[in-house]
Amino acid sequence: MNQGKLILIPNLLGDSNYRDAINEKIIQTIKETNFFIVENVRTVRRYIKKIVPEKSIDDITFFSFGKHDNLDLQNDFLQNILNGNDIGLISEAGVPAVADPGSKIIDYAHKFNIKVKPLVGPSSILLAIMSSGMNGQNFAFNGYLPINNKEQIKKIKQLESLSKKTGQTQIFMETPYRNNKLLKTLTNVCGNNTMLCVASNITQENESIITKSISEWKTMKINIDKQPSIFLIS
């Protein structure tokens, strides 16, 4: 029996029309796959029902790998793969293993020479750098900034300095309900000539991608509270 493979399946970034972001290969793969490792079972159930409504959820086996879950890679993952079953890896939003914990599962697969198959789909990080007008030849994703105000300010200054010295675009994100606070901190801390891009609700109908200098941002009023956003400075 041929062993299965680990398929990296992108998820939607929001409640957009899935046909605008999800291709036929993803749809067909979900139709043919009955084992999934997921960051959030409830989210993925809705996702599958949305794009493949005819598929029976009762026929699917879900394994959770969220921050509070303890996935048994030996029994839940490896044994199913060795028995010839493909397993799909799906994160909460966007592409698997980018800004989520899925890389541990992929690393485990490589150790056992299991084929890893990535599928093309929406990534808020890549879409943001594509549309920012900033350096896409040299950039770094820094994840979430520190919550503590002093540590956050220190980190922003470090990233701004690094960007100025190297030309490297610095990308980061924040928990959506703290977006407005972070935007205010950035305009207070960064130099007037520093460029800032705020990309919100990417791929959705209310998508907003704005790149301006800090001096220009200081004159603007936007509300990105609870709006999934990516921040870039250069």
C-alpha positions as CSV (number, residue, x, y, z in Angstrom):
1,M,0.0,0.0,0.0
2,N,1.3,3.4,-0.9
3,Q,1.5,5.8,2.0
4,G,-0.5,9.0,2.1
5,K,0.8,12.5,1.9
6,L,0.4,15.7,3.9
7,I,-1.5,18.3,1.9
8,L,-1.3,21.9,3.0
9,I,-4.7,23.4,2.3
10,P,-5.3,27.2,2.4
11,N,-8.3,28.7,4.2
12,L,-10.2,31.9,3.5
13,L,-9.0,35.1,5.1
14,G,-12.5,36.2,6.0
15,D,-16.1,36.0,4.9
16,S,-15.4,36.7,1.3
17,N,-16.8,34.9,-1.7
18,Y,-14.7,31.8,-1.7
19,R,-14.6,31.7,-5.5
20,D,-12.5,34.9,-5.4
21,A,-9.8,33.3,-3.3
22,I,-10.0,29.4,-3.4
23,N,-9.2,27.5,-6.6
24,E,-10.6,24.3,-8.0
25,K,-7.6,22.3,-6.9
26,I,-8.4,23.1,-3.2
27,I,-12.0,22.3,-3.7
28,Q,-11.2,18.9,-5.4
29,T,-8.7,18.0,-2.7
30,I,-11.2,18.6,0.1
31,K,-13.7,16.5,-1.7
32,E,-11.3,13.6,-1.8
33,T,-9.8,13.9,1.7
34,N,-11.4,12.6,4.9
35,F,-8.7,13.2,7.4
36,F,-7.8,16.8,8.5
37,I,-5.5,18.3,11.1
38,V,-7.0,21.7,11.9
39,E,-6.3,24.6,14.1
40,N,-10.0,25.0,14.9
41,V,-12.5,22.3,14.2
42,R,-15.6,24.5,14.2
43,T,-14.0,27.0,11.7
44,V,-13.0,24.2,9.3
45,R,-16.4,22.5,9.5
46,R,-18.0,25.8,8.3
47,Y,-15.3,26.2,5.7
48,I,-15.8,22.7,4.2
49,K,-19.6,23.1,4.3
50,K,-19.2,26.4,2.4
51,I,-17.0,25.3,-0.4
52,V,-18.1,21.6,-0.7
53,P,-21.7,21.6,0.6
54,E,-22.3,18.0,-0.6
55,K,-19.6,16.5,1.5
56,S,-20.7,14.7,4.6
57,I,-19.1,16.1,7.7
58,D,-19.8,12.9,9.5
59,D,-17.4,11.0,7.2
60,I,-14.5,13.3,8.2
61,T,-12.0,12.7,11.0
62,F,-10.7,15.9,12.5
63,F,-7.5,16.2,14.7
64,S,-7.0,19.5,16.5
65,F,-3.6,21.2,16.8
66,G,-4.6,24.6,18.4
67,K,-2.5,26.1,21.1
68,H,-4.4,24.2,23.8
69,D,-4.5,20.8,22.0
70,N,-2.0,17.9,22.3
71,L,-2.0,16.2,18.9
72,D,-0.6,12.6,19.0
73,L,1.6,12.7,15.9
74,Q,2.5,9.1,16.2
75,N,-1.0,7.6,16.4
76,D,-3.2,10.3,14.9
77,F,-1.0,11.4,12.1
78,L,1.7,8.9,11.2
79,Q,-0.5,5.8,11.4
80,N,-3.1,7.2,9.1
81,I,-0.4,8.3,6.6
82,L,1.2,4.9,6.6
83,N,-2.2,3.3,6.1
84,G,-2.5,5.2,2.8
85,N,-4.7,8.1,3.9
86,D,-3.9,11.6,2.7
87,I,-4.2,14.2,5.5
88,G,-5.1,17.8,4.9
89,L,-3.6,20.5,7.2
90,I,-5.8,23.6,7.5
91,S,-5.2,26.6,9.7
92,E,-7.6,29.2,11.1
93,A,-7.1,31.5,8.1
94,G,-4.8,31.8,5.1
95,V,-2.0,29.3,4.3
96,P,-0.9,26.6,6.8
97,A,2.3,27.0,8.8
98,V,2.6,30.8,8.2
99,A,1.9,32.7,11.4
100,D,0.4,29.5,13.0
101,P,1.8,26.3,14.7
102,G,1.5,24.0,11.7
103,S,5.2,23.9,10.9
104,K,5.8,21.3,13.7
105,I,3.5,18.9,11.9
106,I,5.3,19.5,8.6
107,D,8.7,19.1,10.2
108,Y,7.5,15.7,11.6
109,A,6.4,14.6,8.2
110,H,9.8,15.4,6.7
111,K,11.5,13.3,9.3
112,F,9.6,10.3,8.1
113,N,10.0,11.1,4.4
114,I,6.3,11.8,4.0
115,K,5.5,13.8,0.9
116,V,4.4,17.3,1.7
117,K,2.1,18.9,-0.9
118,P,1.5,22.7,-0.6
119,L,-1.6,24.2,-2.4
120,V,-1.7,27.7,-3.7
121,G,-4.1,30.0,-1.7
122,P,-4.4,33.4,0.0
123,S,-1.7,34.6,2.4
124,S,-2.4,38.0,4.0
125,I,1.4,38.5,4.5
126,L,2.3,38.0,0.8
127,L,-0.7,39.9,-0.4
128,A,0.2,42.8,1.9
129,I,3.8,43.0,0.7
130,M,2.6,42.7,-2.9
131,S,0.3,45.6,-2.7
132,S,2.3,47.9,-0.3
133,G,4.7,49.4,-2.8
134,M,7.5,48.5,-0.4
135,N,10.6,46.3,-0.9
136,G,9.4,42.9,-1.9
137,Q,12.9,41.6,-2.5
138,N,13.9,41.8,1.1
139,F,11.3,41.6,3.8
140,A,10.8,40.0,7.2
141,F,7.6,38.9,9.0
142,N,7.9,39.6,12.8
143,G,4.6,38.1,14.0
144,Y,3.0,39.9,16.9
145,L,4.7,42.8,18.6
146,P,5.0,42.8,22.5
147,I,1.9,43.8,24.3
148,N,3.7,45.7,27.0
149,N,3.8,49.4,25.9
150,K,7.5,50.0,26.7
151,E,8.6,46.8,25.1
152,Q,6.4,47.5,22.0
153,I,7.9,50.9,21.5
154,K,11.4,49.5,21.8
155,K,10.6,46.8,19.3
156,I,9.1,49.3,16.8
157,K,12.2,51.5,17.1
158,Q,14.4,48.5,16.4
159,L,12.4,47.4,13.4
160,E,12.4,51.0,12.0
161,S,16.1,51.3,12.5
162,L,16.7,47.9,10.8
163,S,14.6,48.9,7.9
164,K,16.5,52.1,7.4
165,K,19.9,50.4,7.5
166,T,19.1,47.5,5.3
167,G,16.2,48.5,3.2
168,Q,14.3,45.5,4.5
169,T,10.5,45.9,4.8
170,Q,9.4,45.0,8.3
171,I,6.0,43.2,8.6
172,F,4.0,42.6,11.7
173,M,0.5,42.2,13.0
174,E,-1.7,42.8,16.1
175,T,-4.7,41.3,17.7
176,P,-7.5,43.1,15.8
177,Y,-9.1,44.8,18.9
178,R,-5.7,46.5,19.5
179,N,-5.2,47.7,16.0
180,N,-6.1,51.4,16.6
181,K,-3.8,51.5,19.6
182,L,-0.9,50.1,17.6
183,L,-1.6,52.6,14.7
184,K,-1.5,55.5,17.2
185,T,1.8,54.2,18.7
186,L,3.4,53.8,15.3
187,T,2.5,57.4,14.3
188,N,3.9,58.6,17.7
189,V,7.1,56.6,17.6
190,C,8.3,56.4,14.0
191,G,10.0,59.2,12.1
192,N,7.9,61.4,9.8
193,N,9.6,60.1,6.7
194,T,9.1,56.4,7.6
195,M,6.6,54.7,5.3
196,L,3.7,52.7,6.8
197,C,1.3,50.4,5.1
198,V,-1.9,49.2,6.8
199,A,-3.6,46.4,4.9
200,S,-6.9,45.4,6.3
201,N,-9.6,42.9,5.5
202,I,-7.5,41.5,2.6
203,T,-9.6,39.6,-0.1
204,Q,-12.8,40.9,1.5
205,E,-15.3,43.4,0.1
206,N,-14.2,46.0,2.6
207,E,-10.5,45.5,1.8
208,S,-8.4,48.6,2.5
209,I,-4.6,48.9,1.7
210,I,-3.1,52.3,2.3
211,T,0.6,53.3,2.2
212,K,1.6,56.7,3.4
213,S,4.4,58.4,5.3
214,I,4.0,58.7,9.0
215,S,3.6,62.5,8.6
216,E,0.6,61.8,6.3
217,W,-0.8,59.2,8.7
218,K,-0.9,61.8,11.4
219,T,-3.4,63.8,9.4
220,M,-5.7,60.8,8.7
221,K,-8.5,59.2,10.7
222,I,-9.3,55.6,10.0
223,N,-10.9,53.0,12.2
224,I,-9.4,49.5,12.0
225,D,-10.7,48.3,15.3
226,K,-11.5,44.5,15.1
227,Q,-10.4,44.6,11.4
228,P,-7.8,41.8,10.6
229,S,-4.8,43.9,9.5
230,I,-1.1,43.6,8.5
231,F,1.3,46.4,9.2
232,L,4.4,47.2,7.2
233,I,7.1,49.8,7.7
234,S,10.1,50.8,5.5
